[in-house]
Amino acid sequence: MTEKIVETHPFIAYLQSLAEKDDRGALAALRRGLGQPPGSAAEMFRYVEPWLPERRFAGLELIYYLIASLFAYYPESAGAGNMGTHMRQASTEGGEEAIERRFTALLAADLEDLPGYLRQAVSFLRSKNVLINWDQLLRDIQDWDREDRRVQKHWASAFWSKQPQAANNANQ
């Protein structure tokens, strides 16, 4: 059986190159978009607009501007996992109930409310030094509004599937 190799999304590779070059000006410009609607921080245009297709919908703009600002806030990258995996890693340090409430609210968010919840989650993960798989996050957010809620189910599975085992290990 061959393992599926997923190439890094070109936009994420570009953001990672800005971090690797320690382009503080670019990262600062992208951070100015935190908490702002897409396109309100004009400093971001030169870094995000070239990556958006000519024919696009408002949700795609929101996704790219959101990912760019969150990445600039916390440009540390993990090579695997999704937000469920990352939140589970952060929950091993205690405060599981609060983390679970925060994570459940994130899962319930619609695309328009997602920026605020993701900003809180990324800030929390940053405080716990938990790395983020930005490539997976971008791909997941692009599928956020699917009727089958595939992304939310994958995140939930990654978050809760290992917790009973961890509780059993703690009891032994």
C-alpha positions, 0 to 999 in steps of 0.5 A: 500500500502506498502512502498518499503524499500531499503537497503543501498548498502553494499559499501556505508554502509562500507564507512559510517562506516569509517566516523562514526569511524572517520577513518581519515587515510582511508578517507584521502587515499580515498580522494587522488583519487579525480580527478584521474583515477581509480587505480592511487591512490594506497592508495585506493586499500585496501578500494575499491578493496574488494568491487569490484566483480572478474568479472568486467568492467572498468566502474564499477571500475570508479564508485566505485573509484569515489564514494569512493573519493567523499564520503571521501571528503564530508562524510555527508549523506542524507537518501533521494533524488537524485542529482536533489533534492540536487541541487534544495535544494542548488538553494534556496539560490540564483544564480539559473541560474548558478546552472541550467547551472551547473546541465544541464552540469552534466546531459549531461555528459557521464560516462567518463566525469562524474567524473569531473562534479560530483566532482564540484557538490559535492564540490558545495553541500558541500559549501552549507551544502546540504547532499547527498544520497550516496546510491542513487548516487551509484545506479544512476551512475551504470545506467548512460549509459542506453539508456533511460536516466532514471537517468538523467530524474529522476534527472531533474524531481527532480530539475525542478518539484518544481521550478515553485511552488517556483516562484509562492510562491515568487510572492505571 
